[in-house]
Amino acid sequence: MIISLDLDGTLTNSEKKVTPRTRQALLDAEANGAVLVLASGRPTYGIAPVAECLEMEKRGGYILSYNGGQIVDWKSKELIYAKHLPAQVIPVLHQYARQHHYALLGYVEHDIVTEMPDDEYVHEESRINNMAIRGVDNLLEAIEPQPTKLLMTGHPDDMVRAEAELADVVGNDMEVFRSAPFFLELVPKGIDKAQSLMRLLSLIGQQPADMIAFGDGYNDLSMLRLAGIGVAMANAAPEVRAEADFVTLSNDEDGIAHYLESQAGAAAR
């Protein structure tokens, strides 16, 4: 069995922690042969502490970072898949962000780099990933030559509008979607959690029917639809709950543990 887990709003609680009960439920699942996949919009660096909490370095498992732009075998640390944004879209995104006074950020080693280091949503991304913010004068000169992902942030109403406008401008060359109301993910074409999970499942000889997926956000929809069982958190967006096979308790009520324990109890009866 594959257990694919979104992090923020799903696996972690409001304090961005994996609770002892949820951790134990997942360790028990691993002990019974489950393979954990941490599928998140976070950079790999921001996911690593959660993988360590779940003992994936010892027990095995995979990280799908940047919404699946990279796939890492966490036991061996092998990068088994990576895709980058096409060079021609990056100046377009940069100009759009500057024109509308939205924050645009990238990731360089352990830092978030942005021209708007005081933006409240940039600070939220910093908190989520425990990464320092580095203010720069020109993002194009500061980011890595081939980024896997950029993130645009702003008021939720503005990000709805930006999602539609950018999809019209660059949608043929890349993917544009919200992972949270104030986060707009900017990733390579053909990158979302479902497509990257399909790549991983093919590599390890598993089928979508063998997978349980847990999520709460818009960027989890494709993963929940793909999985044999898609489980939404009670705190998920209404559209996400409507698409799920099951709705469990919230991320602050150990929703993952509640579902896994209930299934284990049913199997034992």
C-alpha positions as CSV (number, residue, x, y, z in Angstrom):
1,M,0.0,0.0,0.0
2,I,1.1,3.5,-0.8
3,I,0.1,6.4,1.5
4,S,0.4,9.7,-0.1
5,L,0.3,12.7,2.2
6,D,-0.1,16.4,1.6
7,L,1.7,18.3,4.5
8,D,0.2,21.7,5.3
9,G,-3.4,21.5,6.4
10,T,-3.2,17.7,6.2
11,L,-0.3,15.9,7.9
12,T,0.8,18.8,10.0
13,N,-1.5,20.7,12.4
14,S,-1.9,24.4,12.7
15,E,1.4,24.7,14.4
16,K,3.1,22.9,11.4
17,K,3.8,19.9,13.6
18,V,3.1,16.1,13.2
19,T,1.3,15.1,16.4
20,P,2.4,12.1,18.3
21,R,-0.8,10.2,17.5
22,T,-0.6,10.8,13.8
23,R,3.1,10.0,13.8
24,Q,2.5,6.7,15.6
25,A,-0.4,5.7,13.2
26,L,2.0,6.3,10.2
27,L,4.9,4.4,11.8
28,D,2.5,1.5,12.4
29,A,1.4,1.6,8.8
30,E,5.1,1.6,7.7
31,A,5.7,-1.4,10.0
32,N,2.8,-3.2,8.2
33,G,4.4,-2.6,4.8
34,A,3.0,0.8,3.7
35,V,5.3,3.1,1.7
36,L,4.9,6.8,2.6
37,V,5.0,9.5,0.0
38,L,5.2,13.2,1.2
39,A,3.6,15.2,-1.7
40,S,3.8,18.9,-1.1
41,G,4.4,22.2,-2.8
42,R,7.2,22.8,-0.3
43,P,10.8,22.7,-1.4
44,T,12.7,19.5,-0.5
45,Y,14.4,21.3,2.3
46,G,11.1,22.2,3.9
47,I,9.8,18.6,3.7
48,A,13.0,16.9,5.1
49,P,12.2,17.5,8.8
50,V,8.8,15.7,8.4
51,A,10.5,12.8,6.6
52,E,12.9,12.5,9.5
53,C,10.0,12.6,12.0
54,L,8.5,9.6,10.2
55,E,11.8,7.7,10.1
56,M,11.7,7.6,6.3
57,E,15.5,7.6,6.0
58,K,15.5,4.3,7.8
59,R,12.2,2.8,6.7
60,G,12.1,4.1,3.1
61,G,9.7,6.4,1.3
62,Y,9.6,9.2,-1.1
63,I,9.4,13.0,-1.2
64,L,7.5,14.7,-4.0
65,S,8.6,18.4,-3.6
66,Y,7.6,21.5,-5.6
67,N,4.2,19.8,-6.2
68,G,6.0,16.9,-7.9
69,G,8.7,18.9,-9.8
70,Q,11.2,16.7,-8.0
71,I,11.0,13.2,-6.7
72,V,13.5,12.0,-4.2
73,D,14.0,8.5,-2.8
74,W,14.5,9.5,0.8
75,K,16.4,6.4,1.9
76,S,19.1,6.7,-0.7
77,K,18.7,10.5,-1.3
78,E,18.6,9.8,-5.0
79,L,16.9,12.4,-7.1
80,I,14.9,10.2,-9.4
81,Y,12.9,12.8,-11.3
82,A,13.2,16.6,-11.9
83,K,11.7,19.1,-14.2
84,H,12.4,22.8,-14.6
85,L,10.5,25.9,-15.6
86,P,11.2,26.9,-19.2
87,A,13.6,29.9,-19.3
88,Q,11.2,32.1,-21.4
89,V,8.4,32.2,-18.9
90,I,10.5,33.4,-16.0
91,P,10.9,37.1,-17.1
92,V,7.1,37.1,-17.9
93,L,6.3,36.1,-14.4
94,H,8.7,38.6,-12.9
95,Q,7.3,41.5,-15.0
96,Y,3.7,40.5,-14.1
97,A,4.5,40.4,-10.4
98,R,6.3,43.7,-10.4
99,Q,3.5,45.3,-12.4
100,H,0.8,44.2,-10.0
101,H,2.9,44.6,-6.8
102,Y,2.7,40.9,-5.9
103,A,5.5,39.1,-4.2
104,L,7.4,36.5,-6.3
105,L,9.8,34.2,-4.6
106,G,12.2,31.4,-5.4
107,Y,14.4,29.1,-3.4
108,V,18.2,29.1,-3.2
109,E,19.8,26.5,-1.0
110,H,18.2,27.1,2.5
111,D,16.9,30.6,1.7
112,I,13.7,32.1,0.2
113,V,14.7,34.9,-2.1
114,T,12.3,37.7,-3.0
115,E,12.2,41.4,-3.9
116,M,9.4,41.8,-1.2
117,P,10.9,40.4,2.0
118,D,8.3,42.2,4.2
119,D,5.3,40.6,2.5
120,E,3.1,38.9,5.0
121,Y,2.6,35.8,2.8
122,V,6.3,35.5,2.1
123,H,6.7,35.3,5.9
124,E,4.1,32.6,6.0
125,E,6.1,30.6,3.4
126,S,9.2,31.1,5.6
127,R,7.3,29.9,8.7
128,I,6.0,26.8,6.9
129,N,9.4,25.7,5.6
130,N,11.6,27.1,8.4
131,M,13.6,28.9,5.8
132,A,15.3,32.4,6.1
133,I,14.1,35.2,3.8
134,R,16.7,37.0,1.8
135,G,15.7,40.3,0.2
136,V,17.2,41.0,-3.2
137,D,17.0,43.9,-5.7
138,N,16.5,41.7,-8.7
139,L,15.0,38.2,-8.4
140,L,16.1,37.2,-11.9
141,E,19.7,37.7,-10.9
142,A,19.3,35.9,-7.6
143,I,17.5,32.7,-8.4
144,E,19.1,29.5,-9.7
145,P,19.3,29.3,-13.5
146,Q,16.8,26.5,-13.8
147,P,14.2,26.8,-11.0
148,T,11.8,23.9,-10.5
149,K,9.2,26.3,-9.0
150,L,8.4,29.9,-8.3
151,L,5.7,31.1,-5.9
152,M,3.6,34.2,-6.2
153,T,1.8,35.5,-3.1
154,G,-1.0,38.0,-2.5
155,H,-4.5,38.6,-1.2
156,P,-6.7,35.6,-2.1
157,D,-8.9,37.7,-4.4
158,D,-5.9,38.9,-6.2
159,M,-4.5,35.4,-6.6
160,V,-7.8,34.2,-8.1
161,R,-7.4,36.9,-10.7
162,A,-3.7,36.3,-11.2
163,E,-4.3,32.5,-11.7
164,A,-6.7,33.2,-14.6
165,E,-4.6,36.0,-16.2
166,L,-1.4,34.0,-16.1
167,A,-3.0,30.9,-17.3
168,D,-4.0,32.8,-20.4
169,V,-0.5,34.2,-20.9
170,V,1.8,31.3,-20.1
171,G,-0.6,28.3,-19.7
172,N,0.7,26.6,-22.8
173,D,4.2,26.5,-21.3
174,M,3.7,25.9,-17.6
175,E,1.2,25.1,-14.9
176,V,-0.5,27.8,-12.8
177,F,-2.6,26.9,-9.8
178,R,-3.3,27.9,-6.2
179,S,-2.1,25.6,-3.3
180,A,-3.6,28.0,-0.7
181,P,-5.9,31.0,-1.2
182,F,-2.8,33.3,-1.0
183,F,-0.2,31.1,-2.8
184,L,0.0,30.7,-6.6
185,E,2.2,27.8,-7.7
186,L,4.2,28.4,-10.8
187,V,5.6,25.0,-12.0
188,P,6.6,23.2,-15.2
189,K,4.1,21.9,-17.7
190,G,2.8,18.4,-16.7
191,I,3.7,18.9,-13.1
192,D,1.0,18.3,-10.5
193,K,0.8,15.7,-7.7
194,A,-1.2,13.1,-9.7
195,Q,1.2,13.2,-12.7
196,S,4.3,12.9,-10.6
197,L,2.7,10.1,-8.5
198,M,2.0,8.3,-11.7
199,R,5.7,8.6,-12.6
200,L,6.7,7.3,-9.1
201,L,4.1,4.4,-9.1
202,S,5.4,3.3,-12.5
203,L,9.0,3.2,-11.2
204,I,8.1,1.2,-8.1
205,G,5.7,-1.2,-9.8
206,Q,2.5,0.0,-8.1
207,Q,-0.9,1.1,-9.3
208,P,-3.1,4.0,-8.3
209,A,-5.6,1.5,-6.9
210,D,-2.9,0.6,-4.3
211,M,-2.8,4.1,-3.0
212,I,-4.5,6.1,-0.2
213,A,-4.1,9.9,-0.6
214,F,-4.8,12.5,2.1
215,G,-5.2,16.2,1.2
216,D,-7.0,19.5,1.9
217,G,-6.0,22.0,-0.8
218,Y,-6.8,22.7,-4.4
219,N,-3.5,21.3,-5.5
220,D,-4.4,18.0,-3.8
221,L,-7.5,17.4,-6.0
222,S,-5.6,15.6,-8.8
223,M,-4.0,13.3,-6.2
224,L,-7.3,12.5,-4.5
225,R,-8.9,11.7,-7.8
226,L,-6.0,9.4,-8.8
227,A,-5.8,7.4,-5.7
228,G,-7.8,4.2,-5.1
229,I,-9.0,6.0,-1.9
230,G,-8.9,9.7,-1.7
231,V,-9.4,11.1,1.8
232,A,-10.1,14.8,2.4
233,M,-9.6,16.5,5.8
234,A,-12.6,18.2,7.5
235,N,-10.8,21.5,7.1
236,A,-10.4,21.0,3.3
237,A,-11.9,23.4,0.8
238,P,-15.5,22.5,-0.1
239,E,-14.5,21.5,-3.6
240,V,-11.9,19.1,-2.2
241,R,-14.3,17.5,0.2
242,A,-16.9,17.0,-2.6
243,E,-14.4,15.1,-4.7
244,A,-13.1,12.8,-1.9
245,D,-14.1,9.2,-1.3
246,F,-14.1,9.9,2.5
247,V,-13.9,13.0,4.7
248,T,-12.0,12.5,8.0
249,L,-11.4,14.8,10.9
250,S,-9.4,18.0,10.6
251,N,-5.6,18.3,10.7
252,D,-6.0,19.6,14.3
253,E,-8.0,16.5,15.3
254,D,-5.5,13.8,14.0
255,G,-7.7,13.2,11.0
256,I,-5.1,10.9,9.3
257,A,-4.7,8.8,12.4
258,H,-8.5,8.7,12.9
259,Y,-8.9,7.3,9.4
260,L,-6.1,4.8,9.5
261,E,-7.1,3.5,13.0
262,S,-10.7,3.1,11.9
263,Q,-9.6,1.1,8.9
264,A,-7.3,-1.1,11.0
265,G,-10.1,-1.7,13.5
266,A,-12.5,-2.6,10.7
267,A,-9.9,-5.1,9.3
268,A,-9.5,-6.7,12.7
269,R,-13.2,-7.3,13.1
